[in-house]
């Protein structure tokens, strides 16, 4: 799984697992009869908690969203995101990005990477019409994010059209309470504090997926729209297969940190809608599976 996301300069860091997956048409047609969404509901005696998997960038044509998703929003008086954008200090975060994402002194990208990885990065940047010399001060993780964003934006995908950003703006407009599980600084530190070998792993992973990135995100969006958690899980596992350390750091550990807060929201007086990256909801370590293991009745809508 690549890190698919320095979603804007102020940086809502997010992960979108983009791996090539062929979704066959007959399977899509058979599922159309009982269409589900990447939306789950947990009901207690006093409230309902909705959990929506987010795709962090879409195209304008991907809207409007399904009525069931909009209804969950309407029924909720409080929204939880990965981070609360109201609490983002953009200037501070930009400074932290420079501090965490760039080299100082004599260290450069070239003398930090293996020759093989450096030459591959040079070719990938050339494909984007860029010279690697422009990025010599970039650490590998920041270069990986930059390459992804350039490629995706060239294809018309827009972080301002992401599901989380859409509902954040809507919540502000409707006067709903907004909260977050993490800070933007924490998300930035997840990448900025990666061990050097893991940084190179992230960059290699991103570059390996470069050729198929447009097909990959289309496949993921289709699976997300149809609520096909098994397909999303397959994509995630395939992408993380060779990178268990990255998977643990960016997905599993964060899920564990969020779960106590999610459980605390159940039984309160107000309905809550949680919106986090879809990668956090699928698979055996995903939030949905763990909640089921703990005895909660979780319904996919």
C-alpha positions in Angstrom: 0.0 0.0 0.0 1.4 3.3 -1.0 0.9 6.4 1.0 -1.6 8.2 -1.3 -1.9 11.4 0.2 -0.4 14.7 1.2 -3.8 15.8 0.2 -3.0 19.5 0.3 -0.1 21.6 1.5 -1.7 21.9 4.9 -1.6 18.2 4.7 -4.3 15.9 5.6 -2.1 12.8 5.4 -4.1 9.8 4.4 -3.6 6.4 3.0 -5.4 5.1 -0.1 -4.5 1.6 -1.1 -4.1 1.6 -4.9 -3.3 -1.7 -6.4 -4.4 -3.1 -9.7 -7.5 -5.2 -9.5 -9.7 -6.4 -12.3 -13.3 -6.2 -11.3 -15.3 -8.4 -13.6 -18.5 -7.1 -15.0 -20.7 -10.1 -14.2 -19.7 -9.8 -10.5 -20.7 -6.2 -10.6 -24.1 -7.0 -12.2 -24.9 -9.7 -9.7 -24.1 -7.3 -6.8 -26.3 -4.6 -8.2 -29.4 -6.3 -6.9 -28.4 -6.0 -3.3 -26.3 -2.8 -3.5 -24.4 -2.0 -0.3 -22.1 0.9 0.5 -18.9 1.4 2.5 -21.1 2.5 5.4 -21.8 0.6 8.6 -24.2 1.2 11.5 -23.9 0.2 15.2 -27.0 0.8 17.3 -27.1 1.1 21.1 -30.1 1.6 23.3 -29.6 5.4 23.2 -27.8 6.3 19.9 -26.5 5.2 16.6 -22.9 5.4 15.4 -22.4 5.3 11.6 -18.9 4.5 10.2 -18.2 5.5 6.6 -15.1 4.5 4.7 -13.7 7.5 2.9 -11.9 7.8 -0.4 -9.6 10.8 0.0 -9.9 12.1 -3.5 -12.5 11.8 -6.2 -13.7 13.6 -9.3 -16.6 16.1 -9.3 -18.5 13.6 -11.4 -18.5 11.1 -8.5 -21.1 13.2 -6.8 -23.9 13.1 -5.6 -23.3 10.3 -3.1 -26.0 7.7 -2.4 -29.0 8.7 -0.4 -28.2 6.2 2.4 -24.9 8.0 3.0 -26.5 11.4 3.0 -29.2 10.2 5.4 -26.6 8.9 7.8 -25.1 12.4 7.8 -28.5 14.0 8.3 -29.3 11.7 11.3 -26.0 12.6 13.0 -25.3 15.6 15.1 -21.6 15.0 15.5 -18.9 14.0 13.0 -15.5 12.4 13.7 -12.8 12.5 11.1 -9.2 11.2 11.1 -8.3 14.8 12.0 -10.3 17.9 12.8 -9.5 20.4 10.1 -10.6 23.2 12.4 -7.5 22.5 14.5 -5.0 22.6 11.6 -2.5 25.4 11.8 -1.4 25.4 8.2 1.7 27.6 8.7 2.9 25.4 11.5 2.3 22.3 9.5 4.1 23.6 6.5 7.1 24.3 8.7 6.9 20.8 10.2 6.7 19.3 6.7 9.9 21.1 5.7 11.6 20.0 8.9 10.4 16.3 8.7 10.4 15.9 4.9 13.6 17.5 3.7 17.3 16.9 4.3 19.7 19.5 5.8 23.5 19.7 5.6 25.2 17.5 3.1 22.7 14.6 3.1 20.7 14.3 -0.2 18.3 11.9 -1.8 21.1 10.5 -3.9 23.4 9.5 -1.0 20.4 8.3 1.1 19.0 5.8 -1.4 20.5 2.7 -3.0 21.7 3.3 -6.6 18.9 1.1 -7.9 16.2 3.0 -6.1 17.7 6.3 -7.1 17.9 5.5 -10.8 14.3 4.2 -10.7 13.2 7.5 -9.1 15.0 9.4 -11.7 13.2 7.5 -14.5 9.8 7.9 -12.8 10.2 11.7 -12.4 11.4 11.9 -16.0 8.0 10.3 -17.0 6.3 13.2 -15.2 8.5 15.7 -17.1 10.7 16.5 -14.0 14.3 16.2 -13.1 15.4 14.4 -10.0 17.8 17.3 -9.2 14.7 19.3 -8.2 14.0 16.9 -5.4 17.5 16.2 -4.0 16.5 17.7 -0.6 13.3 15.6 -0.4 13.2 12.6 1.9 12.0 9.4 0.2 8.5 9.5 1.9 7.8 13.1 0.8 9.0 12.3 -2.8 6.7 9.3 -2.8 3.7 11.4 -1.9 4.6 14.1 -4.3 5.0 11.7 -7.2 1.6 10.1 -6.4 -0.2 13.5 -6.2 1.3 14.7 -9.5 0.2 11.6 -11.3 -3.3 11.5 -9.8 -4.0 15.2 -10.3 -2.8 14.9 -13.9 -5.6 12.3 -14.3 -8.2 14.6 -12.9 -8.5 13.4 -9.3 -8.9 16.2 -6.8 -8.3 16.1 -3.1 -10.8 18.9 -2.6 -13.4 16.3 -3.9 -12.5 13.7 -1.2 -15.4 12.2 0.8 -14.0 13.5 4.1 -13.5 17.0 2.8 -17.0 17.0 1.3 -18.6 16.1 4.7 -16.4 18.4 6.6 -17.6 21.3 4.5 -21.2 20.1 4.8 -20.9 19.8 8.6 -19.5 23.3 8.9 -22.4 24.6 6.8 -25.0 22.7 8.9 -23.5 23.6 12.3 -22.7 20.1 13.3 -20.1 19.3 15.9 -16.7 18.2 14.4 -14.0 16.2 16.1 -10.9 14.1 15.1 -9.1 11.0 16.3 -5.6 12.4 15.5 -3.8 15.7 14.8 -2.4 16.6 11.4 1.0 16.8 13.2 0.7 13.2 14.4 -0.1 12.0 10.9 2.9 13.9 9.5 5.1 12.4 12.2 4.0 8.9 11.2 5.8 9.4 7.9 8.5 11.9 9.0 9.7 9.5 11.7 9.9 6.4 9.5 13.2 4.5 9.8 15.4 5.1 6.7 15.0 1.6 5.3 11.2 1.9 5.6 11.2 5.2 3.9 13.0 3.7 0.9 10.4 0.8 1.0 7.6 3.3 0.8 9.2 5.0 -2.2 9.8 1.7 -4.0 6.3 0.6 -3.3 4.9 3.8 -4.8 7.1 3.6 -7.9 6.2 0.0 -8.5 2.5 1.0 -8.7 3.2 4.0 -10.9 2.3 2.4 -14.2 -1.1 1.3 -13.0 -2.1 4.1 -10.7 -5.0 5.4 -12.8 -6.5 1.9 -13.2 -5.9 1.2 -9.6 -7.8 4.2 -8.2 -10.7 3.6 -10.6 -10.9 0.0 -9.3 -10.9 1.1 -5.7 -13.5 3.8 -6.3 -15.8 1.2 -7.9 -15.3 -1.2 -5.0 -15.9 1.6 -2.6 -19.1 2.7 -4.3 -20.5 -0.9 -4.2 -19.4 -1.4 -0.6 -17.4 -4.5 -1.6 -15.3 -4.9 1.6 -13.9 -8.2 0.3 -12.5 -6.5 -2.8 -11.1 -3.6 -0.9 -9.5 -6.1 1.5 -8.0 -8.0 -1.4 -6.5 -4.8 -2.7 -5.1 -3.9 0.7 -3.6 -7.3 1.4 -2.0 -7.5 -2.1 -0.5 -4.0 -1.7 0.8 -4.6 1.8 2.0 -8.2 1.2 5.7 -7.3 1.1 5.5 -4.4 3.5 4.2 -5.7 6.9 6.0 -3.0 8.8 4.4 -0.2 6.9 1.0 -1.9 7.3 1.4 -2.1 11.0 2.5 1.5 11.5 0.0 3.2 9.2 -3.1 1.0 9.6 -3.1 -1.6 12.4 -1.6 0.6 15.2 -3.8 3.5 14.4 -6.9 1.3 14.3 -6.1 0.1 17.8 -5.7 3.7 19.0 -9.1 4.7 17.6 -11.2 1.8 18.9 -11.5 2.9 22.5 -12.8 6.3 21.4 -15.2 4.6 18.9 -16.6 2.4 21.7 -17.0 5.4 24.0 -19.2 7.0 21.4 -21.7 4.2 21.7 -24.3 4.7 24.4 -24.2 8.5 24.3 -27.2 10.6 23.7 -26.3 11.9 20.2 -25.9 10.1 16.9 -22.4 10.2 15.5 -21.0 9.7 12.0 -17.3 8.6 11.8 -15.5 9.1 8.5 -12.0 7.6 8.1 -10.0 6.1 5.2 -11.6 2.9 3.9 -8.4 1.1 4.4 -9.0 1.3 8.1 -12.3 -0.5 8.0 -11.6 -3.7 6.0 -9.7 -6.9 6.7 -9.2 -8.9 9.9 -7.4 -6.0 11.6 -9.9 -3.5 10.4 -12.2 -1.5 12.7 -15.3 -3.3 11.5 -14.0 -6.8 12.1 -12.6 -5.9 15.5 -15.9 -4.4 16.6 -17.7 -7.5 15.5 -15.2 -9.6 17.5 -16.0 -7.6 20.6 -19.7 -8.5 20.3 -21.2 -5.4 18.7 -24.0 -5.8 16.1 -22.6 -4.1 13.0 -24.8 -3.7 10.0 -23.6 -2.7 6.6 -26.0 -0.3 4.9 
